[in-house]
Amino acid sequence: MRLLVAVLLCCAAFVSPAAAQTEQQTESSEAAKAQPETLEELYKQLDLFGAWAADCTQAPSPANPHVNIASPAEGLVIELHDLGPGYAANQYSVLTANPQSGNRLTVEMLFQPGAPNEERQTLVFQLGNGTRRTMFNQPQGGAPRVKDGVVVGRNIKTPTLKKCL
């Protein structure tokens, strides 16, 4: 009987690591499948395409920007920010997007792509429950414009945008 128990324990010692390794391989391959391969897939996965505003029922204004996010062509994600009458629309072309912990998304964008005032910017968005808020914005080579969700030098919080239905 002791011999049988010893044999079973030895077999379990060899089988358990193999089973654990197989389980880890399965989990990592499932995680790899869940990782989006393209920028468009990531934006779809995060449900970012569509219209956003602080108040979707009100007209666009600097306090209530309307943001439309679309992918007009493969490999291209564009954001159009409408600040209302009397303001030129701001266009952003998304270059890269990397999910971070805490429902944050770090994005590299071109502001006004192709225009003389084109500018590369790094932004961090807080995402969650159908909302999006700019927590950080810094142009390449410049000082941050938004830190911790507050416009630098103005002490104004960035608006929390809601997904418009």
N, CA, C and O of each residue as an XYZ file, in Angstrom:
660
protein
N       0.820     -1.189      0.000
C       0.000      0.000      0.000
C       0.870      1.262      0.000
O       0.602      2.210     -0.737
N       1.930      1.259      0.849
C       2.834      2.406      0.879
C       3.521      2.581     -0.468
O       3.757      3.705     -0.912
N       3.834      1.491     -1.099
C       4.474      1.554     -2.409
C       3.536      2.196     -3.426
O       3.975      2.999     -4.249
N       2.257      1.852     -3.379
C       1.264      2.416     -4.293
C       1.133      3.928     -4.077
O       1.067      4.689     -5.043
N       1.097      4.361     -2.820
C       1.002      5.782     -2.507
C       2.243      6.517     -3.016
O       2.129      7.604     -3.582
N       3.409      5.942     -2.823
C       4.653      6.560     -3.279
C       4.665      6.696     -4.797
O       5.079      7.728     -5.325
N       4.213      5.657     -5.500
C       4.161      5.697     -6.964
C       3.184      6.778     -7.427
O       3.485      7.526     -8.357
N       2.028      6.863     -6.789
C       1.032      7.871     -7.163
C       1.560      9.290     -6.919
O       1.335     10.187     -7.732
N       2.261      9.489     -5.799
C       2.829     10.804     -5.511
C       3.881     11.190     -6.547
O       3.935     12.342     -6.977
N       4.705     10.244     -6.945
C       5.721     10.518     -7.967
C       5.071     10.879     -9.291
O       5.493     11.820     -9.963
N       4.040     10.126     -9.665
C       3.333     10.407    -10.923
C       2.687     11.788    -10.874
O       2.718     12.535    -11.852
N       2.104     12.116     -9.724
C       1.459     13.424     -9.582
C       2.484     14.542     -9.703
O       2.195     15.600    -10.263
N       3.681     14.306     -9.178
C       4.732     15.324     -9.249
C       5.135     15.596    -10.691
O       5.450     16.734    -11.039
N       5.129     14.573    -11.531
C       5.493     14.762    -12.940
C       4.339     15.322    -13.758
O       4.557     16.109    -14.679
N       3.121     14.929    -13.433
C       1.958     15.355    -14.203
C       1.590     16.801    -13.879
O       1.242     17.558    -14.786
N       1.658     17.200    -12.619
C       1.227     18.541    -12.220
C       1.989     19.647    -12.935
O       1.345     20.563    -13.448
N       3.334     19.622    -13.004
C       4.024     20.695    -13.736
C       3.642     20.730    -15.212
O       3.501     21.807    -15.791
N       3.476     19.574    -15.814
C       3.097     19.542    -17.230
C       1.701     20.116    -17.414
O       1.453     20.879    -18.347
N       0.789     19.744    -16.518
C      -0.574     20.264    -16.611
C      -0.582     21.771    -16.378
O      -1.293     22.507    -17.063
N       0.205     22.225    -15.415
C       0.277     23.660    -15.134
C       0.852     24.410    -16.328
O       0.376     25.492    -16.672
N       1.879     23.836    -16.965
C       2.487     24.486    -18.122
C       1.486     24.564    -19.264
O       1.392     25.590    -19.936
N       0.731     23.482    -19.491
C      -0.287     23.478    -20.542
C      -1.347     24.529    -20.247
O      -1.791     25.235    -21.152
N      -1.758     24.636    -18.977
C      -2.757     25.627    -18.593
C      -2.223     27.042    -18.813
O      -2.959     27.903    -19.295
N      -0.964     27.301    -18.471
C      -0.367     28.616    -18.681
C      -0.278     28.947    -20.165
O      -0.528     30.084    -20.565
N       0.082     27.947    -20.994
C       0.163     28.183    -22.433
C      -1.208     28.527    -22.989
O      -1.332     29.409    -23.838
N      -2.247     27.826    -22.511
C      -3.603     28.096    -22.967
C      -4.017     29.508    -22.579
O      -4.583     30.238    -23.391
N      -3.731     29.899    -21.316
C      -4.089     31.238    -20.862
C      -3.354     32.310    -21.652
O      -3.956     33.316    -22.027
N      -2.058     32.115    -21.914
C      -1.307     33.136    -22.642
C      -1.748     33.214    -24.098
O      -1.741     34.301    -24.677
N      -2.129     32.096    -24.706
C      -2.608     32.160    -26.090
C      -3.975     32.827    -26.147
O      -4.279     33.525    -27.115
N      -4.816     32.622    -25.111
C      -6.105     33.308    -25.067
C      -5.899     34.807    -24.873
O      -6.606     35.612    -25.478
N      -4.938     35.186    -24.035
C      -4.642     36.606    -23.823
C      -4.127     37.235    -25.112
O      -4.465     38.374    -25.433
N      -3.310     36.490    -25.846
C      -2.791     37.011    -27.117
C      -3.924     37.231    -28.106
O      -3.908     38.204    -28.860
N      -4.914     36.332    -28.111
C      -6.055     36.495    -29.006
C      -6.859     37.729    -28.631
O      -7.396     38.404    -29.509
N      -6.952     38.039    -27.331
C      -7.735     39.177    -26.875
C      -7.042     40.501    -27.184
O      -7.702     41.539    -27.231
N      -5.733     40.486    -27.394
C      -5.000     41.710    -27.696
C      -5.295     42.144    -29.128
O      -5.078     41.377    -30.066
N      -5.786     43.362    -29.301
C      -6.050     43.836    -30.664
C      -4.754     43.993    -31.444
O      -3.723     44.388    -30.900
N      -4.831     43.674    -32.728
C      -3.645     43.742    -33.582
C      -3.485     45.097    -34.251
O      -2.379     45.462    -34.653
N      -4.571     45.845    -34.376
C      -4.498     47.140    -35.049
C      -5.095     48.225    -34.157
O      -5.787     47.949    -33.178
N      -4.803     49.452    -34.529
C      -5.354     50.598    -33.822
C      -6.883     50.587    -33.884
O      -7.557     50.854    -32.889
N      -7.421     50.273    -35.067
C      -8.880     50.227    -35.220
C      -9.490     49.171    -34.309
O     -10.529     49.407    -33.693
N      -8.851     48.006    -34.221
C      -9.370     46.946    -33.354
C      -9.363     47.387    -31.893
O     -10.307     47.103    -31.156
N      -8.312     48.074    -31.472
C      -8.243     48.565    -30.096
C      -9.362     49.572    -29.841
O     -10.042     49.495    -28.818
N      -9.556     50.512    -30.761
C     -10.610     51.506    -30.583
C     -11.995     50.850    -30.575
O     -12.877     51.283    -29.834
N     -12.191     49.816    -31.388
C     -13.464     49.079    -31.362
C     -13.629     48.370    -30.028
O     -14.694     48.427    -29.413
N     -12.567     47.698    -29.582
C     -12.616     46.961    -28.319
C     -12.949     47.901    -27.153
O     -13.684     47.524    -26.241
N     -12.417     49.103    -27.185
C     -12.658     50.075    -26.115
C     -13.925     50.901    -26.350
O     -14.254     51.771    -25.543
N     -14.635     50.636    -27.445
C     -15.878     51.327    -27.801
C     -15.674     52.847    -27.894
O     -16.456     53.626    -27.347
N     -14.625     53.244    -28.586
C     -14.299     54.664    -28.704
C     -14.853     55.322    -29.965
O     -14.982     56.545    -30.011
N     -15.183     54.532    -30.987
C     -15.703     55.135    -32.216
C     -17.089     55.722    -31.963
O     -17.892     55.154    -31.223
N     -17.357     56.867    -32.589
C     -18.662     57.497    -32.457
C     -18.543     58.919    -31.954
O     -17.470     59.522    -31.980
N     -19.675     59.445    -31.494
C     -19.752     60.832    -31.030
C     -19.690     60.891    -29.506
O     -20.248     60.046    -28.807
N     -18.995     61.914    -29.018
C     -18.810     62.140    -27.582
C     -19.064     63.610    -27.275
O     -18.764     64.479    -28.094
N     -19.615     63.887    -26.103
C     -19.794     65.272    -25.646
C     -20.052     65.260    -24.144
O     -20.454     64.243    -23.580
N     -19.818     66.395    -23.510
C     -20.166     66.516    -22.090
C     -21.682     66.415    -21.956
O     -22.191     65.764    -21.044
N     -22.402     67.069    -22.878
C     -23.861     66.986    -22.932
C     -24.251     66.853    -24.398
O     -24.217     67.821    -25.159
N     -24.618     65.643    -24.775
C     -24.918     65.346    -26.183
C     -26.134     66.105    -26.703
O     -26.284     66.266    -27.915
N     -27.008     66.576    -25.805
C     -28.224     67.268    -26.239
C     -27.993     68.756    -26.475
O     -28.847     69.432    -27.049
N     -26.852     69.265    -26.040
C     -26.554     70.690    -26.185
C     -25.588     70.922    -27.349
O     -24.851     70.022    -27.752
N     -25.608     72.129    -27.870
C     -24.736     72.500    -28.992
C     -23.271     72.482    -28.551
O     -22.964     72.672    -27.374
N     -22.373     72.251    -29.515
C     -20.952     72.292    -29.168
C     -20.511     73.694    -28.749
O     -20.999     74.701    -29.262
N     -19.577     73.724    -27.806
C     -18.986     74.971    -27.313
C     -17.650     74.599    -26.681
O     -17.365     73.414    -26.509
N     -16.827     75.581    -26.332
C     -15.566     75.230    -25.668
C     -15.780     74.436    -24.370
O     -14.958     73.590    -24.017
N     -16.877     74.708    -23.667
C     -17.177     73.969    -22.437
C     -17.866     72.634    -22.722
O     -17.928     71.765    -21.853
N     -18.379     72.476    -23.936
C     -19.088     71.253    -24.324
C     -18.608     70.797    -25.705
O     -19.389     70.762    -26.656
N     -17.325     70.450    -25.813
C     -16.828     70.026    -27.129
C     -17.516     68.749    -27.591
O     -17.793     67.846    -26.802
N     -17.783     68.701    -28.882
C     -18.302     67.476    -29.487
C     -17.138     66.824    -30.226
O     -16.509     67.441    -31.086
N     -16.865     65.587    -29.884
C     -15.740     64.849    -30.459
C     -16.292     63.673    -31.246
O     -17.037     62.852    -30.711
N     -15.926     63.597    -32.511
C     -16.308     62.459    -33.346
C     -15.054     61.670    -33.681
O     -14.062     62.221    -34.159
N     -15.116     60.369    -33.421
C     -13.980     59.486    -33.679
C     -14.396     58.491    -34.747
O     -15.417     57.817    -34.617
N     -13.597     58.403    -35.809
C     -13.926     57.523    -36.930
C     -12.652     56.948    -37.534
O     -11.543     57.413    -37.271
N     -12.853     55.925    -38.349
C     -11.759     55.335    -39.116
C     -12.170     55.372    -40.585
O     -12.736     54.404    -41.093
N     -11.887     56.490    -41.276
C     -12.328     56.640    -42.661
C     -11.587     55.755    -43.655
O     -12.057     55.553    -44.775
N     -10.438     55.228    -43.256
C      -9.659     54.339    -44.126
C      -8.860     53.386    -43.239
O      -8.587     53.679    -42.075
N      -8.496     52.251    -43.807
C      -7.728     51.267    -43.053
C      -6.432     51.883    -42.531
O      -5.690     52.525    -43.275
N      -6.176     51.678    -41.247
C      -4.960     52.189    -40.629
C      -5.044     53.640    -40.191
O      -4.051     54.204    -39.732
N      -6.217     54.253    -40.326
C      -6.380     55.667    -40.002
C      -7.498     55.847    -38.978
O      -8.635     55.439    -39.216
N      -7.177     56.451    -37.850
C      -8.177     56.815    -36.848
C      -8.083     58.322    -36.668
O      -7.017     58.861    -36.372
N      -9.218     58.994    -36.852
C      -9.284     60.452    -36.817
C     -10.248     60.889    -35.722
O     -11.297     60.279    -35.516
N      -9.874     61.954    -35.026
C     -10.776     62.615    -34.081
C     -11.021     64.024    -34.592
O     -10.080     64.727    -34.961
N     -12.273     64.436    -34.613
C     -12.647     65.786    -35.009
C     -13.317     66.441    -33.804
O     -14.342     65.957    -33.323
N     -12.739     67.546    -33.315
C     -13.252     68.241    -32.134
C     -13.958     69.516    -32.579
O     -13.328     70.440    -33.093
N     -15.269     69.556    -32.376
C     -16.089     70.715    -32.736
C     -16.327     71.534    -31.467
O     -16.951     71.057    -30.519
N     -15.823     72.775    -31.459
C     -15.982     73.655    -30.299
C     -17.104     74.667    -30.493
O     -17.306     75.547    -29.656
N     -17.834     74.539    -31.602
C     -18.979     75.411    -31.833
C     -18.693     76.524    -32.816
O     -17.582     76.648    -33.332
N     -19.729     77.350    -33.073
C     -19.596     78.465    -34.015
C     -18.489     79.429    -33.577
O     -18.314     79.712    -32.392
N     -17.764     79.911    -34.556
C     -16.697     80.864    -34.259
C     -15.365     80.211    -33.941
O     -14.377     80.905    -33.698
N     -15.325     78.892    -33.940
C     -14.081     78.168    -33.654
C     -13.791     77.200    -34.789
O     -14.689     76.523    -35.289
N     -12.541     77.144    -35.183
C     -12.136     76.153    -36.189
C     -12.129     74.775    -35.532
O     -11.734     74.625    -34.376
N     -12.568     73.785    -36.282
C     -12.549     72.416    -35.757
C     -11.105     71.949    -35.607
O     -10.255     72.247    -36.447
N     -10.846     71.236    -34.559
C      -9.524     70.644    -34.342
C      -9.553     69.205    -34.823
O     -10.448     68.439    -34.465
N      -8.579     68.842    -35.628
C      -8.492     67.472    -36.124
C      -7.238     66.819    -35.556
O      -6.170     67.426    -35.489
N      -7.401     65.574    -35.154
C      -6.290     64.781    -34.641
C      -6.231     63.475    -35.415
O      -7.262     62.863    -35.691
N      -5.037     63.054    -35.759
C      -4.813     61.741    -36.353
C      -4.093     60.894    -35.307
O      -3.010     61.254    -34.844
N      -4.698     59.777    -34.941
C      -4.126     58.915    -33.907
C      -2.993     58.094    -34.522
O      -3.186     57.411    -35.527
N      -1.821     58.167    -33.913
C      -0.656     57.421    -34.394
C      -0.500     56.097    -33.658
O      -0.315     55.052    -34.282
N      -0.574     56.142    -32.335
C      -0.471     54.936    -31.503
C      -1.388     55.091    -30.305
O      -1.727     56.204    -29.903
N      -1.783     53.959    -29.742
C      -2.593     53.953    -28.524
C      -2.191     52.742    -27.700
O      -2.114     51.625    -28.210
N      -1.937     52.979    -26.424
C      -1.493     51.909    -25.530
C      -2.292     51.932    -24.239
O      -2.202     52.891    -23.472
N      -3.078     50.880    -23.989
C      -3.817     50.808    -22.727
C      -2.854     50.763    -21.543
O      -1.810     50.112    -21.597
N      -3.221     51.460    -20.481
C      -2.446     51.487    -19.245
C      -3.337     50.970    -18.117
O      -4.522     50.710    -18.323
N      -2.772     50.826    -16.952
C      -3.567     50.394    -15.805
C      -4.523     51.511    -15.399
O      -4.333     52.675    -15.755
N      -5.545     51.134    -14.653
C      -6.490     52.132    -14.161
C      -7.380     52.722    -15.226
O      -7.772     53.885    -15.123
N      -7.714     51.947    -16.259
C      -8.596     52.408    -17.343
C      -8.062     53.649    -18.051
O      -8.831     54.518    -18.461
N      -6.768     53.723    -18.187
C      -6.161     54.849    -18.906
C      -5.624     54.384    -20.251
O      -5.210     53.238    -20.422
N      -5.646     55.302    -21.186
C      -5.161     55.037    -22.531
C      -4.187     56.147    -22.906
O      -4.558     57.321    -22.932
N      -2.942     55.779    -23.195
C      -1.944     56.748    -23.648
C      -1.937     56.748    -25.165
O      -1.825     55.696    -25.796
N      -2.057     57.936    -25.749
C      -2.214     58.068    -27.195
C      -1.207     59.087    -27.731
O      -1.018     60.156    -27.150
N      -0.568     58.739    -28.841
C       0.263     59.683    -29.595
C      -0.588     60.143    -30.777
O      -1.133     59.320    -31.511
N      -0.700     61.457    -30.957
C      -1.542     62.012    -32.014
C      -0.820     63.118    -32.760
O       0.122     63.731    -32.257
N      -1.291     63.351    -33.978
C      -0.894     64.543    -34.728
C      -2.060     65.513    -34.668
O      -3.165     65.192    -35.106
N      -1.819     66.690    -34.131
C      -2.811     67.753    -34.108
C      -2.724     68.493    -35.435
O      -1.636     68.877    -35.862
N      -3.861     68.693    -36.086
C      -3.961     69.361    -37.384
C      -2.988     68.755    -38.406
O      -2.136     69.459    -38.947
N      -3.118     67.438    -38.668
C      -2.182     66.781    -39.590
C      -2.177     67.432    -40.971
O      -3.224     67.721    -41.551
N      -0.963     67.654    -41.478
C      -0.792     68.234    -42.806
C      -0.864     69.745    -42.849
O      -0.549     70.344    -43.877
N      -1.272     70.379    -41.755
C      -1.370     71.846    -41.717
C      -0.034     72.446    -41.272
O       0.797     71.748    -40.691
N       0.171     73.732    -41.542
C       1.427     74.365    -41.107
C       1.638     74.296    -39.589
O       2.774     74.293    -39.116
N       0.540     74.240    -38.836
C       0.650     74.178    -37.378
C       0.556     72.740    -36.844
O       0.228     72.526    -35.678
N       0.847     71.759    -37.710
C       0.833     70.354    -37.280
C       1.724     70.183    -36.049
O       2.805     70.765    -35.958
N       1.248     69.375    -35.112
C       1.988     69.204    -33.860
C       1.758     67.795    -33.319
O       0.621     67.327    -33.247
N       2.829     67.133    -32.946
C       2.722     65.811    -32.323
C       2.451     66.009    -30.835
O       3.112     66.811    -30.174
N       1.467     65.266    -30.314
C       1.092     65.397    -28.910
C       0.951     64.026    -28.260
O       0.612     63.041    -28.915
N       1.218     63.986    -26.969
C       0.953     62.804    -26.153
C      -0.224     63.140    -25.250
O      -0.220     64.153    -24.551
N      -1.231     62.274    -25.275
C      -2.404     62.467    -24.428
C      -2.646     61.213    -23.606
O      -2.294     60.106    -24.015
N      -3.247     61.399    -22.451
C      -3.689     60.276    -21.628
C      -5.162     60.507    -21.337
O      -5.555     61.557    -20.828
N      -5.977     59.498    -21.673
C      -7.414     59.562    -21.420
C      -7.776     58.617    -20.287
O      -7.226     57.522    -20.173
N      -8.707     59.055    -19.452
C      -9.321     58.189    -18.446
C     -10.614     57.686    -19.078
O     -11.459     58.484    -19.484
N     -10.773     56.367    -19.163
C     -11.942     55.765    -19.792
C     -12.740     54.987    -18.757
O     -12.179     54.461    -17.796
N     -14.052     54.919    -18.958
C     -14.850     54.060    -18.095
C     -16.323     54.382    -18.146
O     -16.718     55.548    -18.160
N     -17.133     53.340    -18.175
C     -18.592     53.469    -18.142
C     -19.119     54.454    -19.180
O     -19.956     55.303    -18.874
N     -18.621     54.335    -20.409
C     -19.096     55.198    -21.488
C     -18.644     56.640    -21.358
O     -19.287     57.544    -21.891
N     -17.530     56.866    -20.647
C     -17.001     58.222    -20.514
C     -15.538     58.259    -20.930
O     -14.854     57.238    -20.993
N     -15.089     59.465    -21.208
C     -13.696     59.694    -21.602
C     -13.310     61.093    -21.126
O     -14.059     62.053    -21.310
N     -12.136     61.195    -20.515
C     -11.670     62.494    -20.024
C     -10.177     62.622    -20.282
O      -9.420     61.682    -20.043
N      -9.753     63.780    -20.767
C      -8.334     64.043    -20.983
C      -7.685     64.341    -19.636
O      -8.052     65.293    -18.948
N      -6.714     63.505    -19.278
C      -6.007     63.674    -18.010
C      -4.632     64.311    -18.204
O      -4.074     64.902    -17.280
N      -4.094     64.181    -19.427
C      -2.756     64.701    -19.701
C      -2.660     65.033    -21.180
O      -3.178     64.303    -22.025
N      -1.986     66.150    -21.489
C      -1.719     66.532    -22.874
C      -0.414     67.312    -22.888
O      -0.247     68.297    -22.170
N       0.514     66.840    -23.731
C       1.798     67.528    -23.861
C       2.260     67.475    -25.307
O       2.397     66.394    -25.880
N       2.502     68.655    -25.906
C       3.061     68.653    -27.255
C       4.521     68.221    -27.209
O       5.222     68.448    -26.223
N       4.958     67.598    -28.287
C       6.351     67.153    -28.368
C       7.280     68.354    -28.203
O       7.158     69.347    -28.920
N       8.202     68.253    -27.257
C       9.164     69.320    -27.022
C       8.622     70.506    -26.245
O       9.328     71.497    -26.057
N       7.378     70.422    -25.791
C       6.778     71.544    -25.067
C       6.364     71.173    -23.656
O       6.503     70.028    -23.227
N       5.860     72.151    -22.955
C       5.382     71.946    -21.588
C       3.991     71.313    -21.621
O       3.246     71.520    -22.579
N       3.631     70.548    -20.594
C       2.284     69.966    -20.539
C       1.206     71.054    -20.556
O       1.359     72.113    -19.948
N       0.128     70.767    -21.259
C      -1.019     71.678    -21.308
C      -2.110     71.237    -20.347
O      -2.880     72.049    -19.834
N      -2.158     69.913    -20.112
C      -3.113     69.348    -19.156
C      -2.345     68.393    -18.259
O      -1.597     67.541    -18.736
N      -2.537     68.544    -16.951
C      -1.931     67.639    -15.970
C      -3.003     67.250    -14.966
O      -3.719     68.105    -14.445
N      -3.108     65.960    -14.701
C      -4.083     65.454    -13.727
C      -5.499     65.941    -14.020
O      -6.276     66.191    -13.099
N      -5.831     66.075    -15.305
C      -7.183     66.465    -15.691
C      -7.482     67.947    -15.531
O      -8.644     68.353    -15.573
N      -6.443     68.762    -15.348
C      -6.626     70.203    -15.160
C      -5.781     70.947    -16.200
O      -4.610     70.628    -16.403
N      -6.395     71.946    -16.858
C      -5.677     72.751    -17.843
C      -4.643     73.593    -17.093
O      -4.982     74.378    -16.208
N      -3.387     73.413    -17.464
C      -2.282     74.101    -16.794
C      -2.418     75.616    -16.972
O      -2.666     76.098    -18.077
N      -2.254     76.355    -15.877
C      -2.309     77.813    -15.918
C      -3.708     78.394    -15.859
O      -3.868     79.601    -15.682
N      -4.718     77.558    -16.002
C      -6.101     78.055    -15.961
C      -6.897     77.450    -14.818
O      -7.958     77.955    -14.452
N      -6.382     76.372    -14.261
C      -7.042     75.681    -13.156
C      -8.478     75.275    -13.503
O      -9.369     75.326    -12.655
N      -8.689     74.872    -14.758
C     -10.002     74.418    -15.228
C      -9.913     72.921    -15.477
O      -8.999     72.452    -16.155
N     -10.867     72.169    -14.925
C     -10.896     70.724    -15.154
C     -11.333     70.438    -16.585
O     -12.200     71.119    -17.133
N     -10.720     69.427    -17.175
C     -11.157     69.001    -18.507
C     -12.528     68.344    -18.368
O     -12.793     67.682    -17.365
N     -13.402     68.515    -19.357
C     -14.740     67.932    -19.243
C     -14.709     66.411    -19.392
O     -13.884     65.851    -20.113
N     -15.621     65.776    -18.698
C     -15.840     64.341    -18.886
C     -16.829     64.195    -20.030
O     -17.970     64.647    -19.937
N     -16.387     63.564    -21.105
C     -17.248     63.366    -22.270
C     -17.971     62.039    -22.145
O     -17.410     61.043    -21.686
N     -19.232     62.046    -22.565
C     -20.048     60.834    -22.551
C     -20.279     60.393    -23.986
O     -20.337     61.213    -24.903
N     -20.409     59.099    -24.164
C     -20.697     58.555    -25.495
C     -22.131     58.916    -25.855
O     -23.057     58.606    -25.106
N     -22.318     59.567    -26.995
C     -23.648     59.945    -27.461
C     -24.270     58.756    -28.186
O     -23.605     58.080    -28.971
N     -25.520     58.514    -27.923
C     -26.201     57.369    -28.550
C     -26.971     57.773    -29.765
O     -27.599     56.930    -30.406
